[in-house]
Amino acid sequence: MRKLTALGIAAAFLAAAMLVGAFVGAADLNPLATAAALLDKIPFVRLPSSLGPLDKAVLFQIRLPRVVLAALVGGLLALAGAGYQGVFRNPLVDSGMLGASAGAGLGATIVIVYFGGAGPSAVPVAAFVGSLAGVGVAYVTGAAASRHTTLSDGVATLLLAGIAVGSFLTAAQTFVLQRSASDIGTVYSWLLGSLSAATWQQVISILPYAALSSAIILLHGRHLDVLAVGDEEARSLGLHPGAVRGTVVAASALAAASAVAVSGLIGFVGIVVPHVARRLAGPSYTSVLPLSLIGGAGFLVLADTVARTVLSPAELPIGVVTAIVGAPAFVWVLRATQGART
Amino acid sequence: MTALRARGLTVVLDGTPVVREVTWATASGRWLSLIGPNGAGKSTLLRAVAGLVPYAGTIAADGAEIRTLRSRQRARLMAYVPQEPVLPPDMTVRQYVLLGRTPHLGYLSAPGHHDRARADAAMDRLDIARFAARRLGRLSGGERQRVVLARALAADPKVVLLDEPTSMLDIGHQQQVLELVDELRRDAGLTVLSTLHDLTAAGQYADELVLLSEGRVMASGPPSAVLTADLISAVYAAQVTVVPGPDGRPVVATVRTRPALPARGAVHELRMNPAQRGFGC
């Protein structure tokens, strides 16, 4: 069965990526000893590991939270991207659209510029709230505009409203930023995305949102397949397209907001990963969604490993790494999409 | 088996009444076809029955007002096939036909063995099981229409609503599809409500016709009563002649209003002077 094979490949890819992410870094750990130390943590498995106490501290307190956070963020971004693509019937839509990224950027910038003393925990909260608010404003604007439009259905209107709201929020963010030149560095390093401050605390703080949003999106795979035949036929099949769209957009916004809160803006994951998933297992969202979740996790763990090793001891922003891989891949997706339509 | 009727049916789109006070009825297992010029309100009427546009008046299936049905109930009862169905090019035939089972699935449930069996049966019935794994983008026009009918049939409906089921097909495939719908109607006891552009086809396959013009019923009844030269000329502003076919049902043919030019001269003229083709045709 094609779906199970693809899921098996994705799971193996994720496991391999996480292992590589765990032993590669500034302090190189022995791969076998790392694997043994990780397996030792599984209940009822006892494996002696040659890692010393210092290496173990590096592994469990520095390396592992970062790998797990990268996996969570990558999985959420890819899943949210796939969810949006299903809702908008367009493989080039990303989780950052609909004002999500711009809203998060504005939220983070306001906190950094005006509330610099609020502490490091304030930025994720502001980004999270900003991201959800951005999508909310875009959704309400789009829904209101679609009542007065001649575009075939609400989908295109919603997307265009998202772009307009995003541009507005980016303009506001630029305005706030240029009022305080001293914060430009901090803001830009946040905007380009980074997992360098990863802690178990961050993993735990986004876990409930990640679990809730992923569960909701994964449960709607079949509904997104029905939406592929258009709103009118979906309704004739007894489905409520508006309700499905609202639910999946809300869950995808929550998934993307939790990811953005702890990582900053990381682009292209939500486009590239679902596309590869489609190539592997076909267009049905019942397989594209779970594959995106697992594949996105593996992809971002690898991207983060590259980000923190190529310029070691300095770090490359992870958003730069995903863009270098993602921008050419975007063109590839575009070509594939054109091919399918002719 | 389900009888279908509409009474005082009115549909208003963007402030304009498109269907006005329309009344018709058909018994279960019958084929009723809506005919009429472009813009007469045929498709809108069909969409109202499918529950896709709001309407005033009543539409009842076996005496139950369809407005009171939940959307999944209505979808289990009636399968709707639009004039130009959306066929996602990368989806396989099997996946697409299985979408027809949607009305039978609970919100969070996945299709089970029974659903797959019903989809397979529909594909067998329409002789498309051979290419179940093919992608929709690679089908011919005739294959597409059969795949769409299979999706409708997979829902085990009592009524099928067909909007111009033959508009994209050549004459041979048109006939195949209409024969197929007629067979399905007999085998599965389906009630068929369709719109048809082709008046002769409508007369040959439908038990009853409803002739619409500007949203109103101009005539209704058996084909021989509706397809008369006078009525068609009046409603379509067309010159036609109606003759009985081999089975006694009416055949409608258009008649040229001006006599044709002598054939050889006309061809010669077209060859000699391509710039004037617009006048010749």
Interface residues (C-beta under 8 A of the other chain):
Chain A: L219 R222 D225 V226 A228 V229 G230 E232 E233 R235 S236 L237 G238 L239 H240 R278 G282 P283 S284 T286 A340 R341
Chain B: R47 A50 G51 L52 S71 R72 Q73 R74 A75 R76 A79 Y80 P82 P85 V86 L87 P88 P89 D90 M91 T92 Q95 Y96 L99 G100 T102 P103 L105 L108 A110 P111 G137 A155
